[in-house]
Amino acid sequence: MTVLTLPTATIKDLRAQAHHLDPVVMIGADGLTAAVLKEIEAALNAHGLIKVRAATDERADRVQWLADIADQLSAAPVQHIGKLLVLWRPMPKKMREEREDRRPGPKTMKVVKNSSRGGQRPEVKQIRVLGNERVTAGGKIKRARVSQKSNKKTSPR
């Protein structure tokens, strides 16, 4: 497999995103084993951008591990700082089956209500609207009424 190469601007953006991440895989004293590679593969599929912590003090080993991981898993090495290795790979598309009998689910709508006082910030709410509901101009939820059928029309004479 081949190592992904990224433009410098993309690498800078990925470094910024990875700053707040915690390491999800740790390479122990045994080094880069098949089990560790399998865990890194699963983490890349799940997250796309991951940090890996290496438990060795040898910089040459960490550099070699980063190159090996990137080559074997078709990932892009983003950063190697200290004992942390940052890797990125685009997440695979998830295959979902579309059911024909499926109906639309609830929608989340944003409702903004202005304050009755002039200088106050408007109040923003997230409201879940079901299929039989609608949001009025005032931000209230109204349910669809079930039309009542007359007994006179349906009863036999």
NUROKE-131323 format. One line per 3 residues: number of its first residue (from 1); for each residue x, y, z of N, C-alpha, C. Coordinates in nm, 3 decimals, m for minus. Each point is the difference from the previous one (the first is absolute). Layout:
BEGIN
NUM) X,Y,Z,X,Y,Z,X,Y,Z | ... $
This chain:
BEGIN
1) 0.084,m0.118,0.000,m0.084,0.118,0.000,0.088,0.123,0.000 | m0.061,0.115,m0.025,0.079,0.122,m0.011,m0.036,0.099,0.110 | 0.093,0.086,0.027,m0.020,0.104,0.100,m0.075,0.115,m0.066 $
4) m0.101,0.053,0.068,m0.071,0.117,m0.051,0.086,0.123,0.020 | 0.003,0.088,m0.098,0.069,0.127,0.015,m0.104,0.111,0.000 | 0.018,0.094,0.089,m0.096,0.110,0.016,0.070,0.133,m0.021 $
7) m0.075,0.101,m0.047,0.058,0.135,m0.008,0.027,0.057,0.139 | 0.090,0.095,0.007,0.040,0.058,0.127,m0.116,0.063,0.074 | m0.089,0.067,m0.070,m0.115,0.065,0.064,m0.091,m0.104,0.065 $
10) m0.019,m0.114,m0.065,m0.084,m0.106,0.056,0.066,m0.060,0.124 | 0.131,m0.017,m0.005,0.071,m0.054,0.116,m0.012,0.095,0.119 | 0.010,0.130,m0.024,m0.014,0.098,0.109,m0.139,m0.007,0.060 $
13) m0.101,m0.014,m0.085,m0.138,m0.010,0.049,m0.019,m0.127,0.082 | 0.055,m0.111,m0.046,m0.013,m0.126,0.073,0.075,0.004,0.132 | 0.115,0.068,0.004,0.073,0.016,0.127,m0.085,0.076,0.101 $
16) m0.067,0.104,m0.047,m0.086,0.078,0.089,m0.116,m0.084,0.052 | m0.058,m0.084,m0.087,m0.110,m0.086,0.044,0.048,m0.107,0.098 | 0.122,m0.049,m0.019,0.053,m0.108,0.083,0.049,0.050,0.136 $
19) 0.014,0.130,0.015,0.054,0.054,0.126,m0.080,m0.044,0.121 | m0.132,m0.005,m0.012,m0.086,m0.031,0.114,m0.032,m0.149,0.012 | 0.054,m0.082,m0.088,m0.029,m0.144,0.004,0.087,m0.070,0.103 $
22) m0.051,m0.108,0.054,0.077,m0.088,0.087,0.048,m0.119,m0.082 | 0.113,m0.061,0.039,0.047,m0.118,m0.073,m0.102,m0.114,0.013 | m0.030,m0.067,m0.111,m0.096,m0.110,0.002,0.069,m0.135,m0.008 $
25) 0.125,m0.005,m0.042,0.076,m0.124,m0.008,0.137,0.026,0.062 | 0.052,m0.102,0.070,0.133,0.012,0.059,0.088,m0.114,m0.052 | 0.118,0.036,m0.048,0.097,m0.100,m0.044,0.087,m0.031,0.121 $
28) m0.004,m0.125,0.046,0.070,m0.039,0.122,0.144,m0.039,m0.024 | 0.054,m0.075,0.097,0.141,m0.038,m0.005,0.029,m0.100,m0.112 | m0.101,m0.074,m0.045,0.020,m0.098,m0.107,0.015,0.067,m0.136 $
31) m0.032,0.125,m0.009,0.014,0.071,m0.126,m0.126,m0.008,m0.085 | 0.018,0.014,m0.128,m0.111,0.004,m0.095,m0.037,m0.143,m0.040 | m0.097,m0.058,0.070,m0.043,m0.137,m0.028,m0.123,0.002,m0.089 $
34) m0.040,m0.119,m0.042,m0.120,m0.013,m0.085,m0.125,0.045,0.076 | m0.006,m0.028,0.129,m0.116,0.040,0.080,m0.008,0.153,0.011 | 0.114,0.065,0.014,0.002,0.146,0.007,m0.044,0.060,m0.133 $
37) 0.048,m0.057,m0.109,m0.042,0.048,m0.133,m0.149,m0.018,m0.021 | m0.055,m0.110,0.050,m0.143,m0.025,m0.013,m0.080,0.105,0.078 | 0.046,0.036,0.119,m0.067,0.102,0.080,0.010,0.138,m0.065 $
40) 0.114,0.030,m0.057,0.017,0.128,m0.069,m0.092,0.006,m0.122 | m0.011,m0.112,m0.072,m0.091,m0.007,m0.116,m0.145,0.026,0.043 | m0.042,m0.063,0.111,m0.137,0.020,0.048,m0.022,0.144,0.045 $
43) 0.100,0.059,0.065,m0.014,0.139,0.045,m0.005,0.097,m0.118 | 0.080,m0.027,m0.104,m0.005,0.087,m0.118,m0.134,m0.011,m0.071 | m0.057,m0.121,m0.006,m0.132,m0.017,m0.061,m0.108,0.072,0.079 $
46) 0.014,0.001,0.132,m0.102,0.061,0.085,0.014,0.151,0.010 | 0.123,0.051,0.006,0.021,0.142,0.029,0.062,0.079,m0.114 | 0.083,m0.061,m0.079,0.066,0.072,m0.109,0.130,0.065,0.044 $
49) m0.003,0.078,0.107,0.119,0.069,0.053,0.025,m0.054,0.139 | 0.118,m0.060,0.023,0.027,m0.062,0.130,0.139,0.037,0.049 | 0.017,m0.015,0.131,0.130,0.010,0.062,0.040,m0.137,0.052 $
52) 0.128,m0.033,m0.016,0.054,m0.126,0.048,0.115,0.034,0.093 | 0.002,m0.061,0.118,0.110,0.023,0.094,0.098,m0.116,m0.008 | 0.128,0.034,m0.013,0.106,m0.101,m0.005,0.071,m0.004,0.135 $
55) 0.029,m0.120,0.048,0.056,m0.015,0.134,0.152,m0.015,m0.001 | 0.065,0.038,m0.106,0.146,m0.012,m0.005,0.065,0.137,0.002 | 0.122,0.002,0.049,0.075,0.126,0.003,0.084,0.021,m0.125 $
58) 0.011,m0.102,m0.084,0.083,0.007,m0.120,m0.074,0.073,m0.112 | 0.050,0.114,m0.039,m0.063,0.080,m0.105,0.002,m0.072,m0.135 | 0.109,m0.069,m0.029,0.010,m0.070,m0.128,m0.108,m0.107,m0.012 $
61) m0.030,m0.069,0.109,m0.107,m0.101,m0.002,m0.135,0.065,m0.028 | m0.027,0.114,0.065,m0.128,0.068,m0.020,m0.015,0.050,m0.143 | 0.108,0.053,m0.058,m0.005,0.048,m0.139,m0.027,m0.117,m0.093 $
64) 0.067,m0.113,0.025,m0.020,m0.118,m0.083,m0.143,m0.054,0.015 | m0.055,m0.001,0.122,m0.137,m0.047,0.023,m0.100,0.088,m0.073 | 0.021,0.131,0.005,m0.092,0.092,m0.069,0.002,m0.027,m0.150 $
67) 0.119,m0.020,m0.056,0.010,m0.029,m0.144,m0.064,m0.135,m0.033 | 0.022,m0.100,0.086,m0.058,m0.133,m0.025,m0.152,0.003,0.007 | m0.054,0.067,0.100,m0.146,0.009,0.015,m0.060,0.071,m0.120 $
70) 0.059,0.112,m0.038,m0.052,0.077,m0.113,0.005,m0.082,m0.129 | 0.106,m0.077,m0.017,0.014,m0.079,m0.122,m0.095,m0.120,m0.001 | m0.010,m0.072,0.110,m0.081,m0.122,0.004,m0.150,0.029,0.001 $
73) m0.042,0.113,0.057,m0.143,0.029,0.014,m0.047,0.110,m0.096 | 0.083,0.043,m0.092,m0.034,0.107,m0.095,m0.050,0.125,0.071 | 0.076,0.044,0.098,m0.037,0.117,0.078,0.102,0.111,m0.026 $
76) m0.033,0.119,0.046,0.090,0.114,m0.015,0.059,0.033,0.137 | 0.132,0.002,0.012,0.059,0.045,0.127,m0.016,0.151,0.012 | m0.066,0.043,0.106,m0.027,0.143,0.018,0.105,0.064,0.087 $
79) 0.034,m0.068,0.113,0.092,0.063,0.095,0.067,m0.108,0.083 | 0.124,0.025,0.039,0.072,m0.084,0.094,0.065,0.096,0.098 | m0.057,0.006,0.119,0.054,0.091,0.101,0.015,m0.079,0.130 $
82) 0.124,m0.014,0.042,0.028,m0.079,0.120,m0.038,m0.145,m0.025 | m0.080,m0.054,0.091,m0.042,m0.139,m0.012,m0.136,m0.014,m0.065 | m0.054,0.109,m0.055,m0.131,m0.003,m0.064,0.014,0.001,m0.152 $
85) m0.074,m0.089,m0.062,m0.005,m0.008,m0.146,m0.142,0.033,m0.041 | m0.017,0.090,m0.096,m0.133,0.038,m0.048,m0.012,m0.049,m0.144 | m0.110,m0.073,m0.026,m0.025,m0.058,m0.132,m0.139,0.040,m0.047 $
88) m0.014,0.012,m0.131,m0.131,0.030,m0.060,m0.023,m0.087,m0.122 | m0.122,m0.041,m0.015,m0.043,m0.071,m0.121,m0.147,0.034,m0.020 | m0.044,0.024,m0.124,m0.141,0.031,m0.020,m0.087,m0.117,0.046 $
91) m0.110,0.034,0.065,m0.088,m0.104,0.051,m0.076,m0.065,m0.115 | m0.015,m0.132,0.004,m0.073,m0.067,m0.109,m0.149,0.033,0.008 | m0.064,m0.002,m0.115,m0.145,0.023,m0.005,m0.071,m0.118,0.064 $
94) m0.097,0.029,0.082,m0.077,m0.106,0.064,m0.114,m0.040,m0.092 | m0.010,m0.128,m0.022,m0.105,m0.052,m0.086,m0.128,m0.018,0.083 | m0.105,0.067,m0.043,m0.129,m0.012,0.070,m0.103,m0.050,m0.097 $
97) m0.081,m0.088,0.049,m0.109,m0.052,m0.080,m0.119,0.093,0.010 | m0.055,0.037,m0.112,m0.119,0.084,0.000,m0.123,m0.089,m0.002 | m0.084,0.017,0.099,m0.123,m0.078,0.006,m0.110,0.078,m0.069 $
100) m0.084,m0.072,m0.073,m0.109,0.065,m0.072,m0.114,0.040,0.093 | m0.018,m0.076,0.107,m0.112,0.029,0.091,0.036,0.103,0.107 | 0.120,0.056,m0.009,0.045,0.095,0.103,m0.067,0.136,m0.019 $
103) m0.041,0.058,0.111,m0.060,0.133,m0.002,0.099,0.102,0.056 | m0.021,0.127,m0.029,0.093,0.101,0.053,m0.008,0.008,0.152 | 0.112,0.023,0.063,0.007,0.009,0.146,m0.021,0.142,0.046 $
106) 0.018,0.022,0.130,m0.018,0.135,0.052,0.108,0.095,m0.052 | m0.038,0.126,m0.016,0.092,0.102,m0.046,0.036,0.090,0.118 | 0.120,0.052,0.001,0.041,0.097,0.101,m0.002,0.137,m0.066 $
109) m0.079,0.089,0.059,m0.013,0.135,m0.057,0.050,0.101,0.102 | 0.057,0.109,m0.052,0.048,0.108,0.084,m0.105,0.109,0.004 | m0.041,0.039,0.121,m0.100,0.105,0.016,0.067,0.117,0.072 $
112) m0.011,0.119,m0.059,0.059,0.120,0.058,m0.113,0.091,0.046 | m0.002,0.029,0.131,m0.101,0.090,0.054,0.070,0.127,0.046 | m0.047,0.114,m0.051,0.056,0.127,0.043,m0.053,0.035,0.138 $
115) 0.081,0.070,0.075,m0.037,0.036,0.136,m0.105,0.111,m0.001 | m0.085,0.001,0.102,m0.100,0.108,0.011,0.068,0.131,0.036 | 0.116,m0.008,0.066,0.080,0.119,0.029,0.090,0.027,m0.119 $
118) 0.029,0.123,m0.027,0.071,0.037,m0.120,0.143,m0.047,m0.011 | 0.082,0.014,0.103,0.143,m0.024,m0.012,0.043,m0.143,0.029 | m0.091,m0.091,0.024,0.035,m0.137,0.036,0.031,m0.084,m0.125 $
121) 0.078,m0.102,0.021,0.030,m0.093,m0.109,m0.122,m0.086,m0.030 | m0.015,m0.039,m0.123,m0.112,m0.091,m0.030,0.027,m0.138,0.060 | m0.109,m0.069,0.034,0.010,m0.132,0.059,m0.007,m0.103,m0.113 $
124) 0.098,m0.090,m0.003,0.008,m0.101,m0.105,m0.027,m0.136,0.063 | m0.096,m0.074,m0.057,m0.035,m0.132,0.050,0.008,m0.100,m0.114 | 0.039,m0.123,0.033,m0.004,m0.111,m0.094,m0.122,m0.083,0.035 $
127) m0.091,m0.018,m0.094,m0.125,m0.072,0.025,m0.008,m0.119,m0.095 | m0.040,m0.116,0.055,m0.023,m0.118,m0.084,m0.145,0.001,m0.044 | m0.020,m0.011,m0.130,m0.134,0.004,m0.057,m0.028,m0.137,m0.062 $
130) m0.108,m0.063,0.043,m0.037,m0.130,m0.053,m0.075,0.016,m0.131 | m0.035,m0.109,m0.063,m0.063,0.003,m0.130,m0.138,0.063,0.001 | m0.074,m0.011,0.112,m0.134,0.055,0.004,m0.003,0.139,0.067 $
133) 0.115,0.065,0.012,0.006,0.130,0.065,0.055,0.105,m0.096 | m0.028,0.125,0.034,0.056,0.112,m0.075,0.032,0.111,0.097 | 0.090,0.091,m0.042,0.040,0.112,0.084,m0.069,0.125,m0.053 $
136) m0.067,0.071,0.089,m0.069,0.123,m0.040,0.100,0.114,m0.010 | m0.045,0.114,m0.047,0.087,0.117,m0.013,0.048,0.047,0.136 | m0.077,m0.022,0.105,0.039,0.040,0.134,0.095,m0.097,0.067 $
139) 0.027,m0.113,m0.062,0.094,m0.096,0.056,m0.067,m0.109,0.081 | m0.133,m0.010,m0.008,m0.069,m0.105,0.073,m0.020,m0.121,m0.089 | m0.014,m0.115,0.064,m0.022,m0.124,m0.075,m0.148,m0.030,m0.001 $
142) m0.054,m0.027,m0.119,m0.140,m0.038,m0.013,m0.006,m0.139,m0.061 | m0.085,m0.082,0.059,m0.019,m0.135,m0.052,m0.114,0.000,m0.099 | 0.010,m0.085,m0.097,m0.107,m0.012,m0.098,m0.122,m0.063,0.068 $
145) m0.114,0.055,m0.027,m0.122,m0.053,0.060,m0.051,m0.115,m0.084 | m0.054,m0.098,0.070,m0.064,m0.109,m0.070,m0.143,0.043,m0.030 | m0.035,m0.005,m0.128,m0.134,0.046,m0.035,m0.101,m0.105,0.046 $
148) m0.103,0.047,0.072,m0.101,m0.091,0.050,m0.099,m0.030,m0.110 | m0.039,m0.124,m0.005,m0.098,m0.040,m0.100,m0.136,m0.008,0.068 | m0.098,0.041,m0.072,m0.135,0.001,0.053,m0.054,m0.143,0.007 $
151) m0.069,m0.029,0.111,m0.062,m0.130,0.015,m0.120,m0.015,m0.092 | m0.060,0.112,m0.033,m0.119,m0.003,m0.084,0.034,m0.051,m0.139 | 0.117,0.039,m0.051,0.036,m0.037,m0.136,0.043,m0.146,m0.009 $
154) 0.060,m0.052,0.106,0.054,m0.134,m0.006,m0.099,m0.106,0.045 | m0.101,0.038,0.077,m0.093,m0.103,0.049,m0.099,m0.039,m0.107 | m0.031,m0.129,m0.009,m0.098,m0.046,m0.102,m0.141,0.036,0.043 $
157) m0.089,0.028,m0.092,m0.138,0.036,0.035,m0.092,m0.113,m0.014 $
